[in-house]
Every structure is written in C-alpha cells, then in structure tokens.
Amino acid sequence: MARQRKVDVVTVGAGWTAAILAWHLTKAGYSVVSIEQGPARFATPDFEHNHDSLRYSIRKAMMVDLSKETWSWRPNPRAPSLPIRQFGSFHPGNGIGGAGVHWAAQTWRFYPSDMSYRSHHVARYGQDMIPEGCTVQDWPLTYEELEPYYTRMEYDIGVSGRSGNLGGRLQPGGNPFEAPRSREYPLPPLVRSQAADMFADAAQGLGYHPFPQPASILSQAYRGVSGSERSGCLLCGFCTRFGCEVDAKASPVTDHIPAALQTGLYGIRTESKVHRVNTGPDGLATGVTYTDLLTGEVHEQPADVVVLSAFPLTNVKLLLLSRSSEHPNGVGNDRERVGKNYSYQLSRGPVTGIFEGRRFRSYTGNSCMQNVIHDFNADNFDHSDLDFIGGASIACGGGENAPLLSALSLPAADQALFGSAGDTDSNGNAGGRKRPPVAGEVGSLAGQGSEWGQAWKDNLRNNWDGILGIGIQGESLPYEDQYMDLDPVYKDAWGDPILRITFDFHDNDRNLYRYMAQRCLEIMRAMNPTRVVMTEELARYDVHTYQSTHNTGGAIMGADPGDSVTNKYGQVWDTPNVFVTGATLYPQNPGMNPTGPLMALAYFTGDALSTRYFRNAGELLV
C-alpha cells in the first residue's frame, strides 16, 4: 500500500462543503487534500458546447457510475431490498464539484422554526401533533447563529434575489415570511418567465404572497471569492444536470476551489475512491484508505483531521464501513445512531394546466425563473385543525423544457384533452367525454411518454409549449422505520457492502400532499387554462422516478451524543478529529432545497476549524 505525505486535513469528495472548507483552511495556512472519485471538471473546456439532453439529462453523464457504486432500497424493514440499477429518484454527482455542478441552484435559508422543529411544534400544537414514530429533533444551533454565515456565503458566490425582511422590516416584493437578514441580496433577482408572472398574478389575486426564486445564478456579471469575474446568466435552457458554460451558475468550481488552489496548499486527487476512515489505538482517525481508479493501486492518506464531505449516502456508508476494535460498529456509531433520521423530499407537480394555442417559450432559461409562495410552507399557516404538520413551497414558471424531455412528460392526448374514464364532468358525473373540454375542468393525470401514434404526435406538436405545471416541495420527516444501513447481500465493485435505504411516505406526507394539491388547483384555475390535469393523492414512494437530489440525514447533529452523531460543528462525538458536513447533518428536511443551509454550515465549521480547533486538536468544540 502506498503511503502519501501527511496533510493537516483530508476531505472525502470535492463538492460544495469540501471546497468551502479547503478555502477557509488553506488561507489560514493549513494543508488540505480532497480525494474525489470522479474526474476533473471546469467550465473551460469541459462545459463548452454541452447542450446535449440525451447525454446529460437522460444518460446522466455527470452522475455516479452505477455499474460500480449503487444503493439498494426497500419500502420498510419487512421488505426485501434490491439494488438500484438505473438512475431514478435522485442523482448524486461524480467529479470535481459533485452535485454542486449539475444542481438547479435554488438557494434558500431555512426558517427558525425549521431549526427548532420539535420544540416549536410541541409548544404551539402539543406533543400529540407529532406523528407516531416520528423522530424530529431541534438543531443544536439557531438561525441567529447561522445568519452571518448565510450572508457571507451569498456575497462570496453571488446570489440573486429580493429580500422580504431586511433587519426586521418587511420589504415589498420579497418573501414576507422569511426571518430577518442583515443585508439585501448581492444581486437583483433573475428575470421571471411569462408563466411565473401568470402564477404570481393568480396567487396574489387569491391573497397569497408571491416572490422571485432566490438563486445562485448571476442576474448580472459578478466577481466572487476567486477574484475572477463571472458572466450573468445567458438563459440558455441547459442548467439542471448540466455544467454552466459561462460560470453564471455558482458551483464549487467557480470560486472556492480556484481560491483554495491559489494558496498552493490545496490539492485534489481525482479518479480516487475512498473506502474507509482509518483509526489508531486511541480511537482517533489517522487518515483514509483509497484506490486510484486509473491504476488500481491502494493508497493511505494520513491526516490530522478527516472530513466526510461527500454526498450524504456516501458519508453514511463510509462511517459504517470504518470498523475497528475501537469502533466495532463504525466511526460515529458507538451509540448506533449512524443512518438514523434519513429523510428525503416531497417534490411533486400535483396540477398541470393545458393552455391550447399558447406558446410560453419554456425551453429557455432555468428553473430559477419561477415565482414562489411560502404561505403554506413550514409553520407559516395554522395547523390546529389540520391532519398534518409541516408545509411546502409552491412554485411555477421554471424553464429548461427541452423538446426531448417534453416528449417524455407530456400528458396523454386523449386524457389531457378529451377526458378519461377516471374523469368527472362539471356536475360530478363519471365517464370518458368525447366533447371538447370546458376551461378549468379537472382530469386525472396519465401518460408519461409511453403513448405513441398520431394522436400523441398531434398533442406534442400542438401543446408541448402550452403546458404549465404548479409544483410543490414539501417537508420530509424522519421516522423510526426509515433509515440507512449496510446491505447484507449486495456489494460494490470493490467488495464492500452497498448502502441500503429503507424509506416510504407516511400518512403525514399523504395528508400534506392532499392539502397542497388543492392549493395548487385553486391557483391554476385562477390562471384560466383550457384544461387542468390533477393528481389528487400521493402515490407510494417510487425509487425509479426522479423527485429531487435532496437526500438528508444519517449522521445528524445535535446537542446530546445520545440522539445524534455530531455536535453543531459536524464534529463526530466519538471520534472528534472526524467532521461530517452537508445535508447528512439535518435531523429532518424542510420544504426547501437543502444546499443554501449546508453551505452556511460549512462556513460555520470552517471558521471553527481554522480559528479554534487546531489550537486544541482532538478536543470537542463547544
């Protein structure tokens, strides 16, 4: 086994949090190396002329190679698990920048109530409002502690948006429910699409409060922490699952990685697969073991600090695989908490409107051209008489509606336009209609690209750019019967067990979805479509259908080692020179994208490591 020169810090992966920590630590004089399983990727030359939907959207060129590394899934602990052989529910990235290269760049701050989840809901509604078997917890830090780090992050990468609460004063046009922020966004919001404006008018007419999607996509040229000027967004239409050809979309490769490389103290070892964290007789980490995928040679990388900064599924797998006499159940798992509090996201499009004869040009731009309402997110509305807790963002107007993807998601011609046996007419009578639809009628959703023939072709030709959806992104709560562990049967290409995911939706998800679907329906009707297609009930979780890459939990942070794996800095309780970053730390998943908070947490941890930890190495930070 080859032994590399010892460094101060080794990170597993070279994504968002690794890049942020590398920048913090190298500018403070510490040596850092990142071990990345994928290739090097930068805007030039890797993202030039990359407008290939088949390669990136369908064949997932930027994702993990499932022939070598995959996961298994089962809906509950009583069911058998099977490996995932093709991408569906989520899309972990592969290569420098990780999922932070192909992300959609929607950038949020979580609500204070998201961070004090259990205590907030018990105080307002009572203990009985927490679903049975639900393991929600409070974060070990407050919004006020994290706010300065949100602000620094937003200015370092250039976030476009409009404040709704500036220093406690509500601002017109922003999100009136957000917590106070100390500074306005560094850039104005992105342009919104025609569909977003229609949604905003309809929502406002119903008394709701639409605002522009905050985004880590530049609305105009900007210079971030790397010192290089980046272009404003070109609205090219190839954003999610693609790298940005002009660096308008922030990613680890636009600012933090170049800034860290400029110090001369940072290195990235690509095409290298980490297998485990190594520990010594005192139980502390000594480094990591990895394989050079190009040569097959096994290496040891010694380090004073090990940071698990990969995708949550990878972080959890490595903790569980890192077994020794000192940690027989794996690093961080002395109290068997690793893998717990796995949660995902309730990301759905309950309602689609068909606007015959309209052309929205939805193929251009990005998902962040949308408008959003948070009137029904978090605890921004009274749940006293409802059968669920939590909420969801509701949004409309994103772009990127490429022709190939449209063909795979267009509602079936006969049902979208002429009804189906599952439809009811305006008087509630069942039966398939053969007459033209009446504006505003509701039909059932059918057809996901499996319909062929002349009727389907005509529908695609006439309506592919005249269809708008209203989507929700709802909370995902943790339960005792959903978790991650090592699969006892299936192994990866290196002989290690693959990670097994046990997850399905619960009654709280179904009840929340049903309520949000009706809110989406009333807004869509106010937009006056020719016809509405609706899915009224939430189906069981399906690992084969993409929903979001918002997997969270598994090594959650807390104030007590009895119910968490790390403290608020991501420092592992039982192995204090190991740190975990990213959404792996979240006790539950709010109704927003997780990336903004995980970047702010990385700033928080980076400050603690660079200014405090190395003065008393190996001790717990308080």
N, C-alpha and C positions, 0 to 999 in steps of 0.2 A: 504494500500500500504506500503510495506516495504521500509525503507529508509537506504541506505548504508552509510558507513563513507565517508565523503567528501575527494576527492583527488585533486591534482593540475590539472591533465589532464585526461579526459576520451576520448578514441578513439572508434569509431564505426567500428568494424572489427579488425582482427588481421592479415592483409596481409602485403604486402611489405612496404607501407608507414607508417602504424602503427608501424611495427617492427623497422623501421629506426628511427622514432620519439621517440619511447619508449627508444631506446638505447641512443640517444642524451640526452634526458631529465633526465633519471634516473642517468646517470653518472654525471650529473650536480646537482644531489640532489633532483630532483622533483619526486613526486609520480605519477604513471601512472597506469590506469587500462584500458584494452581493453575488449569490450563487443562483443563477437563473436557468431554468430548464429549457427555455426556448431560445430563438436566435436574436441577434441584434436587430433593432427596427428604429428607424428615424425617418422623418418626413422626406428628406433627400438622402438617398434616391428611392427609399422603399415604398413611399406612398404616392409617388408620381404616377399619373395615369392609372389609378387603381379603381376606376369606375366599372367594376365587374361584379354584378349582382350574383351571378352564378358561382363565382369563386368565393366571394366573401360572405354573402348572405345565405346562400344555400349550402355550399360545401364547407363553410366555416374555416377559412384558411388561417385565421388568427387564433384559433382555439386549440385546446389541448388535443393531442393525438390519442383518440380513444382506443386505438389498437394496442397501446402500451399502458395507458393510465385511464381508468374509468372508476365508476362508483356503482354500487348496487342500491336497489330501492325496494321497499315493501310498504304497504299502507299502514300496517300495525304490527305489533310484536308477535302476533299469532300467525302471520302470513309468511310464506317463503319469499326470499329476496332473489332478484335476478339482475345481472349486470346491465348497465345502460350501454348499448352498442351503437347508438347514433344520437346526435345532439337533439335535445328537445326542450325540457323545462328551463334549463339555464345554460350559459355559455362562458365558462371560465377561460381566460385568455392564456396565451402561450407566447413568451418572448418578452424582451425588454419593454416595460410599461404595463405588462399584464392586461387585465380587463380595463385598465385606465386608458388604453389606446382606442379600443373599439366601443367605449361606453357612449351613452346618449348625451352626457354632460349636464343633465338636470341636477341642480346644486341647491340643496336645502340646508336650513338649520332646523333641528328638532325642537319641538315645543317644551317648555319647562315641565309640563305635565307628562310628557313622554319620558322624561328623565326621573320623575318621581312617581312612576306609574302605579305601583301598588298602594302606596300611602295616599296618593291623590284620590284614587277611585274609592278606596275604603272610607276615607274621610267624607267624600261627597255622597256616596251611594250605599255604604255599608259593605261588610265583608261578604254578604250573600250575593253581591253583584259580580264577584269574581267567579268565572265558570269553574265547575268542578274539575279537579285535576290540573288546573292551570297554574303555572309556576312563574308568573310575572314577578319582577323584582324592581326595586328602585336602583337607579345608577348610584355609584358612590361619589359622584360629584354633581354640581349644579350647573344650570345654564349660565349663571353669572360667572362661575369659574372658567367656563369654556368660551364665553363671548369674546374676549380679546384675541383668542386663537382663531376663531372663525374670521374675525376682521383681518388679521394678518394674512391668513390664507387667501381670502377673497382678493386682497390687494396684490399679493405675490403672484397670482396666476391670472388675474383679470376676470372677474365675474360680472356678467351683465344682468341688471335687474332694476327694480324700483322698490325702495323701502316703503313699508307700511307703518312702521313705528320707529321713529328716529328719536332716541333719547327719551322715550315716553310720550312723545307727541305723534298722533296719528297723521299719516301723510296721504294726500289724495292719490288714488290710482294704484296704491300698493296693497299688500295683504294686511287688513286691519286686525287680524288675529295674532300676528307674529309677536314674539317677545321683543322688547326694546333692543335696538342695535346702536352701537356707538358712532358709526359712520354710515353715510349713504354708500350704496354700491359704487365701486370704482368706475363702472361704465353704465350707460343707459341701456334699457332692455333691447333685445333683438326686435326686429320688425315682426309683426304678427301677420298671420295668414288671413285671407278672406274668411275662412271657416272659423278661425279664432275670434274674429270680430263679430261674426254672426252669433257665436256661442256667448260672447260677452254681453251683447245686446239682449239676448234672450234671458240670460241669468240675471242681469241687472233688472230687467223688467219684472222678474219674479221676486225681487227684493234681496238677491244674493250679491256677493262682492267679488267680481272677477278681477284678476290682476295678471300681469305678464309672468310667464315662467322664468324664474332665475336660472341662469345658465353659465357654465364655464366655457362659453363660446364668445369670442370677442365681437361686439357690435361695431367696433372700430379698432384701428391699429393700436397696439399696446406694447409696452416694454415691461416684462416681468423680472423675476429674480435672476434670471440668467444674463440679463443685460442686453439680450437680442430683441429687436423689435419684431413682433408677430403681426400678421395681416388680420384685418377684420374678415368676418365670415363672407364667403362668396356665394352662399346659398346654393351649393352645387347639387344637393339632394343625395349625397353619398356620405353619410355621417355615422350612424349607428352600425356597428360591425365593420367599420372602415377606419383606417388611419386618416388623419386630416393632412391633405397635401400642402397646405399653406400654414399649418400650425395655428389656425384660428381657434380650434378646439384644444383646450388645455389638456395635457396629459403629462405623465412623469417625464416624457422625453422632450417636452417643450421648455421646461425651466429648471426644475430641481436637479435632474440628472446632469444636464450640462453645467449647472452651477457647481455641483459637487465634483465633477470631473476636473473643473478648472483649478481646484485646490491642489491637485496632484496626489491627494491622499485617498482617492476612491478608485476602486476597480470593480468591473463586472465580469464574472466568469459565465459565459453563455453556454448553451447546449450541455448543461450540467444538472444532474438530478440528485437532490439531497434525499437521503434515506432515513437518517435519524440524527437526533441530538446525542452527542457523547457526554457522559458524566464521569467524574472521578470518585475516589473513595469517600470524599466529603459530601457527595450528592450534588455538587455544583457542576454546571456544564463546563466542558473543556473545548468544545467546538462541534463541528458537524462532519459526517461522512457523506461523500457524494461520488457519483460516477460521471466521468467525462463521456458524454454520449457519442462523441465522434471517434474516440479511441477505445472505449470500453474500460479504461483504467480507473481504478478506485482510488480516491484521494481522501485525506483527512485535512480539514481546515481548522487549525487551532484558533481560539479567540477567547478574550476575557468575557465578552458578552455575546450571547446568541439571541437574535431577534427573528421570530417567526412572523414574517410579513408577507406571506403568500395569501392566496385565496382561502377563505375560511375552511373549506373542505380539506385543503392541503395542510393547513395549520393543525387541525384536529387530528388528521391521520398521523402526522409526524409526532405529536405529543404521545399518542397511543403506541406508536411503534418504538419509541425511545425508552425501552425497558432495560432495567439493570437491577443488580442486587439492592441498590439504594432506592430505586423507584420501580418495583416489580410490576406495577400497573401502568407505567409510563410516566414521563415527566409531567408535572402538574396534576397528576391523577392519584395522589396519595389518599385523597378522600373520595375518589371515584366520582368526580364532578365533570371530567372532560367528556365532551359530547352532549351534555345536557343543554336544555333551553335552545334547541335548534328551532329556528323559525324561518319563514320564507316571505312571501308577499301575496296578497290577494289582488292580483293585477288582471283586470278583465275589461272587456268592452261590452257592457250589457245592452247597449242600444246603437243601432245603425240607422241612419236616415238616407233614403234614396231621393235625390233631387233631380228628377228627369229633365234633361236638356241643359243642365248646368255644367260648367267647367271650372273647377276650383284650382287648377294647376297645383295639385297637392303632391306632384312628383318633385317639386323643388324644395329647397330649404332643409330644415332639420326638425327633430321632434320638439325643440325648444321654442318654436314659433307659436306655440299654443298659449291660450289663456286658461287659467285655473281658478277654481273656487275652493276655499277651505271652510266654508260654512258648516260642512259636515265632516271635517277632519278632526282627529284627536277627540278632545272633550270640549270642542267649541260649540256644542249644542247639548241640550238637556237630554240625558238618557234615562231619566227617572221612570218613564212609562214604556221604555223600550226593552226588548228581549236580548240585548247585546250590549257590550261595551266597546269602545273604540270607534274609529271612523275611517274616512278615506278622502283623498284628493279626488276631485272630479275635473276633467280637462278635455279640451277639444282643440284641434287645429294644427297638429304636427304635420310636417311634410314627409319626404322620403318615400312617397308612394310610387316606387318604381314599377314599370309595367309587369315585369316578371313576378314581383311579389303580389301585385294586384290580382293577377290571374290565379294565384294560389289562395286568395282570401275573399273573392267576390261572392256575395250571397247568391244562391241558385236562382236562375232566371224565373222559373215557374213559381217559386215560393216568394221571392222578393217582390215580384211584380204582379202576380195573379193569385196569391194566396195558396194555402195548402190545407190538408185535412186537419192540421192542428190549429188552424186559424179560427178566429171568431169574427163575425161581421160587426158592424156598429151597434147591432142590437143584441150581441152576445150569442148569435146562432152559429153553430159549428158547420164546417163543410168547406170543400175546396171551391173557391169562386172562379168563375170564368170571365167576369167583367173587369174592366179597368179598376185599379184601386182608388179609393177615396183618400184625399190628403189627410194624413195624420193617423190612418189606421195602423194597427199593430199586428204583425205577423210573427211567426216563430222563426228562429234562426236556423238555416240549413245551408249546406253547401260550403265546403272548404277547399275548392279547387278540384273536386272529384267529378264534377259534371262536365260532360263533353257533348259535342254535337252542335247543330246550327243554333238552337235556342241559346245555348251557353255562349257561343261566339257573338251572337247579336247582343246579348246582355253585356258582355265585356266591351264590345265596340261602343255601345251607346251609353254605358253608365259607369265605366271604370273610374272616371274622374268626376263623377257626380254623386259620389257616396261619401258620407261623413259619419264618423263614429264618435261617441262620447265614452270615454274610458274612466275607470276608477283605479286607484292604487290604495288598497286598504291595508290596515294593520294585520300582522300575523303574530298571534300569541303563542307562547310555548306551553306545552303540556307534558305530563309525566310519560305519556306513551308516544312522544316524538323525540327522537334523539339520533346521534351518530355513534357508531362503534365499528370495530373491525369485522369484516365479513368472515365467518368461519369456513367458508367454502372456496371463494374465488380469490385469485391472486393477480398481481400486476406482472408486467414483463420482467421485473427484477426479483420475482418470487415473494414479494411482500403481500400481505392481505390487502385487498382494496377496502375502501371505506364504505360502510353500509348506512344508508339513510332510511330512517323509519318516520314517515310523515303522511298525514292526510288532513283534510279540512275537518273542522269540528262544527258543532251547532252554532257557536258564536259567529264563525265565518259565514255560514249559510244565512243566518238571520241578518247579519250586517249587509251581505250582498243583496238580499231581497229588498232591504230598505233603500240602499243606494241605487239599485236599478230603477226604482220608482222615481227617485230624484232625477236621474238621467233622462227618464222618459218625459217628465214634465218639461225639462229644458229643451229636449229635442222637438217636442210638439210645438213649443214656442218659436222654434226655428223654421217651422212651416215646411216640412219636407213633403214630397209626393206620397211617400210611404215610410213607415217605421218597421224595422225588424228588431225583435227584442228577445233576449234570453232572460226569463224571469227568475229561474232558480240556478243556484250554483251546483255544477256537477262535481263529482268526486275529483280529487286531485289526480292529474294525469301527467306522468313524468315524460311523456312523449311529445307534449305540446309546449312550445315556448311561452313563458309567462313573464319572467324577469331574471336577471342575474343578481338577485338580492338575497342570497343565502346568508343567514346570520346566526350567531351564537356558537356554542360548542366549547368555548373557553372564556366564559363570561367574567366580567369584572364585578367586584362587589366590595363591601366593607368588612366582610367576615369570611375567612377561609373555609368555614363550614358550608357555605352555599355559593361559592364562587371559585374560580381558578386563579384569578389575578386580582391585584389591587387596582386603584383607579388609573395608575400609570401603565397598566398592562404587564406589570411585573408579577411573575408566577410565584405564588405563595411558597410552594415547597422547593423551588429552585430559583432563588432570587437573582441569579445572573442570566436568566432567560426572560425575555419580554415577548409578549404577543400583541399584535396590532390589528387594526382593521375591524370589520364588522363581526369578526369572531368574538369580540368583547361584548356585543349587545345582548342584554338579557331578554329583549323582545324587539320586534321590528315595527316601527311606526308606519303611518300611511304616507311615506315619502321615500325617495331614493336615499340609500344609506351613505353615499360617498362623501358629501359635504362634512357631516359629523366625524367620519373616520379620519378625514384629512386634518380637521381641527384637533382631534385627539392625538394624532401623530405629532403635531406642533407642540402640544401639551407635554407629551412624553419626551420629545426631542429636547425641549428646554430642561426638563428634569435630569435627563441623562447627561447633557453637556455641561450643566452648571452645578449639579449636586451629586449624581450617582458615583462618579469616578473618584470623588473625594473620600468616599467610604464604600469602596467596591464590595459587592456581595451582600450589603445590608438592604433591608426593605426601606423603600421611600415612604415617607408619611406626609 
